[in-house]
Amino acid sequence: MRLILKNKPVLCNYYVTYRCNAKCSFCDIWEKPSPYVNFDNVKQNLKDLKRLGVQVIDFTGGEPLLHRELPQFLDYAKELGFITTVTTNALLYPKMAEKLKGKIDMLHFSLDSPVESEHNESRGVALFKQFLESIEIAKKIGERPDILFTVFSHNIHQIEEVYQTYCLPNNFMLILNPV
């Protein structure tokens, strides 16, 4: 995977839905659900983005795994030669992992705290166990996600713990996402 920078857009954050199965304290997307994008629109958008020189498509949302056609979007993006990324809260990943296997170049699992109760409180739903399960499933099927750690003033002291607990033992990259 080689990324060549040029005087063209490189990355597109493609919102497949604004729907979300979490109620994060720092995000209001879940408060204003929208319709799902349809596959015909995605195909045309991806063709147009390719013509513009975009190389990376980050399928995001809301929660992109809520979109039933996400595997097809990823297939089409790969067919066009895009590098694909998906950012997920990991709640649905255990159910979707096999359908997504091999289609995502950079898989991001969001985390707000290495403390279960704090993470669940921040996300507004109990999903820490699915986060842990998602890591194990991803490793088992040969995927190598990274950890996208949402950094607040109240959890900045946990960066080292997240790195030591989840990244080092699994050879995962840690990405910091300051709010």
C-alpha positions in Angstrom: 0.0 0.0 0.0 1.8 3.1 -1.2 0.3 6.6 -1.0 1.6 9.2 -3.3 0.8 12.8 -2.4 0.0 15.2 -5.2 -1.9 18.4 -5.9 -5.2 16.5 -5.8 -7.4 15.3 -3.0 -6.0 12.1 -1.4 -8.6 11.1 1.1 -12.4 11.1 1.2 -14.4 10.6 4.4 -17.5 9.0 2.9 -20.5 9.1 5.2 -22.6 6.1 4.3 -25.1 7.0 7.0 -25.6 9.4 9.9 -27.4 6.6 11.8 -25.6 5.3 14.9 -26.1 2.6 17.4 -24.3 4.5 20.1 -25.0 7.8 21.8 -21.6 9.3 22.3 -21.3 12.2 24.7 -19.1 14.1 22.2 -21.1 13.5 19.0 -24.6 14.5 18.0 -24.8 12.4 14.8 -27.1 9.9 16.5 -29.6 12.7 17.3 -30.4 13.3 13.6 -30.6 10.1 11.7 -30.7 10.2 8.0 -31.5 7.8 5.2 -28.8 5.4 4.0 -26.9 6.2 0.8 -27.8 3.8 -2.0 -25.4 1.7 -4.0 -26.1 3.6 -7.3 -25.0 6.9 -5.7 -22.0 5.3 -4.1 -20.9 3.8 -7.5 -21.2 7.2 -9.2 -19.5 9.0 -6.3 -16.6 6.6 -6.2 -16.1 6.9 -10.0 -16.1 10.7 -9.7 -13.7 10.6 -6.7 -11.4 8.3 -8.7 -11.4 10.8 -11.6 -10.4 13.6 -9.1 -7.4 11.5 -8.0 -8.7 10.4 -4.6 -6.7 7.4 -3.4 -8.2 6.6 0.0 -11.9 6.1 0.9 -12.8 6.1 4.6 -16.3 4.7 5.0 -17.6 6.3 8.1 -20.8 7.7 9.6 -22.6 7.5 12.2 -21.8 3.8 12.4 -20.9 2.5 8.9 -21.5 -1.1 9.9 -25.2 -0.3 10.2 -25.4 -0.1 6.4 -26.2 -3.5 5.0 -24.5 -2.8 1.7 -21.1 -1.8 3.2 -19.4 -5.0 2.0 -20.5 -4.2 -1.6 -19.3 -0.6 -1.2 -15.9 -1.9 -0.1 -15.8 -4.4 -3.0 -16.5 -1.7 -5.5 -14.0 0.6 -4.0 -11.3 -2.1 -4.1 -12.3 -2.8 -7.7 -11.6 0.8 -8.6 -8.3 0.6 -6.9 -9.0 2.6 -3.7 -7.3 2.1 -0.4 -10.2 1.4 2.0 -10.7 2.3 5.6 -13.6 1.9 8.0 -14.0 3.5 11.4 -16.4 1.6 13.7 -17.4 1.5 17.4 -17.0 -2.3 17.1 -20.5 -3.0 18.3 -21.5 -4.8 15.1 -18.1 -6.0 14.1 -18.4 -9.5 15.7 -21.5 -10.1 13.4 -20.0 -8.5 10.3 -16.3 -9.6 10.5 -16.6 -12.5 8.0 -18.4 -10.3 5.5 -15.8 -7.6 5.8 -12.7 -9.9 5.8 -10.1 -8.8 3.3 -12.0 -5.8 2.1 -10.6 -3.1 4.5 -7.0 -1.9 4.3 -7.2 0.1 7.5 -9.8 -0.9 10.1 -10.2 1.5 13.0 -11.8 0.4 16.3 -12.8 3.4 18.4 -12.0 3.5 22.1 -12.6 6.2 24.7 -11.2 4.6 27.8 -9.5 1.3 28.7 -11.9 1.2 31.7 -15.1 -0.5 30.7 -17.5 1.6 32.7 -15.9 4.9 31.4 -15.9 3.7 27.8 -19.6 2.6 28.0 -20.6 5.8 29.7 -18.9 7.9 27.0 -20.5 5.9 24.2 -23.9 5.9 25.8 -24.3 2.1 25.4 -22.6 -1.0 26.7 -20.2 -1.9 24.0 -16.8 -2.4 25.6 -17.2 -6.2 25.6 -17.8 -6.1 21.8 -14.7 -3.9 21.4 -12.6 -6.7 23.2 -14.4 -9.4 21.2 -13.8 -7.5 18.0 -10.1 -7.5 18.6 -10.0 -11.2 19.1 -12.2 -11.9 16.1 -10.1 -9.6 13.9 -6.9 -11.3 15.0 -8.4 -14.8 14.4 -9.4 -14.0 10.8 -6.1 -12.3 10.0 -7.2 -8.7 10.2 -5.0 -6.1 11.9 -7.1 -3.2 13.2 -5.8 -0.2 14.9 -7.1 1.6 18.0 -8.6 5.0 17.4 -8.4 6.6 20.9 -10.7 9.5 21.5 -8.7 11.9 23.7 -10.3 14.3 26.2 -8.8 16.3 29.0 -10.2 13.7 31.4 -8.6 10.6 29.7 -5.3 11.9 28.3 -3.5 10.1 31.1 -4.8 6.8 29.7 -3.0 7.0 26.4 0.0 5.0 27.7 -2.3 2.3 29.2 -4.2 1.9 25.9 -0.9 1.6 24.1 0.5 -0.9 26.6 -2.7 -3.0 26.9 -4.1 -3.1 23.4 -1.5 -1.9 20.9 1.9 -3.4 21.9 0.7 -7.0 22.6 -1.3 -7.1 19.3 1.1 -5.1 17.1 -1.7 -2.5 16.5 -1.2 1.1 15.7 -2.5 3.7 18.1 -4.2 6.7 16.5 -5.1 9.7 18.7 -8.4 11.5 18.0 -8.5 14.6 20.1 -12.0 16.0 20.7 
